[in-house]
Amino acid sequence: MTVLTQLVPQLKRFVAVPGQFADIFPGTTDSDLAAALADGWSAARMRGFMPTTTLDTNTNTLTPDITPEQGALIVLFTGVRMLQAEIRNRKTHTRYKAGAVESEVDYASSVLVELLRQYEAEMTAVLAAVSTYGASDAFWMADMAVLRAITVPQLDYVEPNGQL
């Protein structure tokens, strides 16, 4: 059994220069990072990695033990999500004025557009999996993380607009 908190130091080194994690992510606890690592494991699992590994969400433990390479993969998925959130919330321009109180903050809309493109590509990949394996198999694959089966009628490929 691998406890996800064991990967927290590696995750901190992935998203920040060693020793500067607290400056970049103030108020983030190891418990927050363990939950983020659970999300990263789920994302990796949804893409077909570690199919025989299960997560106990009460204790954030993986069974059976994972290899260092699998841990690095979980850190990669988790770290990318954290850095996307950090970039998304990063200010590109700030302006203050004291007389007649004025304030101005800009965020990079091009970053948001790129993130949306990436998320849309992810959704397209999920829809492709549904069309290849059928809806019941695709939902079973994604739902195994919580160990429950869903019975869904077999569907043909579903277009993004919801049409068959």
C-alpha positions in Angstrom: 0.0 0.0 0.0 1.4 3.4 -1.0 0.3 6.5 0.9 0.0 9.5 -1.5 1.5 11.8 1.1 4.8 10.0 0.3 4.7 11.8 -3.1 4.2 15.3 -1.6 7.9 16.3 -1.5 8.4 15.2 -5.1 5.3 17.2 -6.2 6.6 20.3 -4.4 9.9 20.0 -6.3 8.0 19.5 -9.6 5.9 22.7 -9.3 8.5 25.0 -7.6 12.2 25.5 -7.1 13.2 23.6 -4.0 12.6 25.8 -0.9 10.2 28.2 -2.7 7.0 26.1 -2.7 5.5 28.0 0.3 6.1 31.3 -1.5 4.3 30.2 -4.7 1.5 28.2 -3.1 1.0 29.9 0.3 -1.6 28.2 2.6 -1.4 24.9 0.7 -1.2 22.0 3.1 0.2 18.5 2.6 -3.4 17.3 3.0 -4.4 19.5 0.0 -1.5 18.1 -2.0 -2.5 14.5 -1.1 -6.0 15.2 -2.4 -4.5 16.8 -5.6 -2.3 13.7 -6.0 -5.5 11.5 -5.7 -6.9 13.6 -8.6 -3.7 13.1 -10.5 -3.9 9.4 -10.0 -7.5 9.5 -11.2 -6.5 11.4 -14.4 -3.7 8.9 -15.1 -6.0 6.0 -14.4 -8.7 7.4 -16.7 -6.0 7.5 -19.5 -5.3 3.8 -19.0 -2.4 3.8 -16.6 -2.3 1.6 -13.4 -5.5 -0.3 -14.2 -5.1 -2.7 -11.3 -4.4 -0.1 -8.7 -7.2 1.1 -6.4 -7.4 4.2 -4.3 -8.9 4.3 -0.8 -10.2 7.9 -0.7 -10.5 7.9 3.1 -6.8 7.3 3.7 -5.4 8.4 0.3 -3.6 5.0 -0.1 -3.0 3.1 -3.3 -3.2 -0.7 -3.4 -1.0 -2.5 -4.5 2.2 -0.5 -4.0 3.2 1.6 -7.0 6.7 1.8 -8.5 8.8 5.0 -8.4 8.0 5.4 -12.1 4.2 5.2 -11.5 4.7 7.8 -8.6 6.5 10.1 -11.1 3.5 9.7 -13.5 1.1 10.7 -10.8 3.2 13.7 -9.9 3.4 14.7 -13.6 -0.4 14.6 -14.0 -0.9 16.5 -10.7 1.8 19.0 -11.3 0.6 19.9 -14.7 -2.9 20.6 -13.3 -1.5 22.7 -10.5 0.7 24.7 -12.9 -2.3 25.2 -15.3 -4.3 26.7 -12.4 -1.3 28.9 -11.4 -0.9 30.2 -14.9 -4.6 30.7 -15.3 -4.7 32.9 -12.2 -1.4 34.8 -12.9 -1.8 38.5 -13.5 -0.1 39.9 -16.6 -0.6 43.6 -15.8 -1.4 45.5 -12.6 -1.8 49.2 -12.3 -2.6 51.3 -9.2 -3.3 55.0 -8.8 -3.5 56.9 -5.5 -5.3 60.1 -6.5 -9.0 59.4 -7.1 -8.3 55.7 -6.3 -7.9 53.7 -9.5 -7.0 50.0 -9.9 -6.5 47.8 -12.9 -5.7 44.1 -13.2 -5.3 42.1 -16.5 -5.1 38.3 -17.0 -3.7 36.7 -20.1 -6.7 35.6 -22.2 -4.5 33.8 -24.6 -3.5 31.4 -21.7 -7.2 30.8 -21.0 -7.9 30.1 -24.7 -5.0 27.6 -24.9 -6.2 25.8 -21.7 -9.7 25.6 -23.2 -8.2 24.1 -26.4 -6.4 21.5 -24.3 -9.5 20.6 -22.3 -11.6 20.4 -25.5 -8.9 18.0 -26.9 -9.3 15.9 -23.8 -13.0 15.7 -24.1 -12.6 14.7 -27.8 -10.4 11.9 -26.7 -13.0 10.7 -24.2 -15.7 10.8 -26.9 -13.4 8.8 -29.2 -13.0 6.2 -26.5 -16.7 6.0 -26.1 -17.1 5.5 -29.8 -14.4 2.8 -29.9 -15.4 0.9 -26.8 -19.0 1.8 -26.3 -20.5 4.0 -23.6 -20.8 1.2 -21.1 -17.2 0.2 -21.4 -16.0 3.8 -21.3 -18.0 4.6 -18.2 -16.9 1.4 -16.6 -13.2 2.4 -17.3 -13.6 5.9 -15.8 -15.8 4.7 -12.9 -13.5 1.9 -11.7 -11.8 4.4 -9.5 -14.8 4.2 -7.1 -15.5 0.6 -7.9 -19.0 0.8 -9.2 -20.4 -0.4 -12.5 -22.9 1.7 -14.4 -25.2 0.1 -17.0 -25.5 2.4 -20.0 -27.0 1.4 -23.3 -24.5 0.9 -26.2 -24.2 4.1 -28.2 -22.6 5.0 -31.5 -20.2 7.9 -31.6 -21.7 11.0 -30.1 -20.8 14.4 -31.7 -19.8 17.3 -29.4 -23.2 18.9 -30.2 -24.9 15.8 -28.7 -26.1 14.3 -32.0 -25.6 10.6 -32.7 
